[in-house]
Amino acid sequence: MLDKAKELYVKASYLGDPTASYLLGEMYKNGDGVEVDTEKAAFYFLDNINSILKAITADDKNTYPCNKYNDLTH
């Protein structure tokens, strides 16, 4: 089950979803379904921050990553 969660989080993170990046960081920090990897955890936590900053500074307020979730199934 954690493998599927990781797979979907990676896809959502790639699409710019900050929550997915945060959850991946938590997985790698705590070793939930993956080996503990502080470098990957830091990468995903930083990606989380960058995604949030991108979303709040975007001119087009309709670009928030949650609007792209339908792309995950394709």
N, C-alpha and C positions, 0 to 999 in steps of 0.2 A: 504494500500500500504506500509506503514512503517512497518507493521508486517512482510510482506514478505521480505522486505529489511533486517530487523533485523535477520530473520531466515537464509537468505543467508549469511549475514555477520558473524553470529555465526559459520556456517559450514566452511566458508572460513578461519576464524580466527583459528578454530580448526585444519585446515590443514596447518597452519603456515603463512597465508597471512598477512603481516604487514599492508596493507592498510585497510583491513577489521577490524582489531583490532583498528586501529586509528578511523575509522568511527563509530564503536561501542562506543568507548570512547567519541566521540563527541555527539552521541545520548544520552548517559547517562549524560553527562555534561550539555547539553542544554535542556533535556527533550523532545527530538524529538521522539514521538511515544512511549515513556517510561517515567516512573517517574524519576525525577532527582535523581541520586544516585552517589555521588562523589566517593564512594569507588569502585563501579563497573567501573566508568570512569577511575579512577587511575589504576585499574587492567588492563583494556584494553589498556591504554596508555603505561604501562610498558610492556605488551605483545607485543605491536607494536615495541618497542625498541628492545626487546629480539629477535623477529623474524627477524628484520633487521640485527642485529649482527650475528645471526646464518647463515643467507643467505650470508653475505659478508665474513664470515670466513670459509664457507664450502669448502672442497677440491673439491667436485664434483659441478661444477658451473651449472649443469643441475638440481639442486635440488631447484631452486628458486620456491617459492610457486605457482606462476602463472601457472606452468606446471602441477599442480594438479587440476585445475578447472574442468576438465572433471569428477572428482569424485563427484562433487556437485549434479549431477543429478541422482546418484545411491543410 
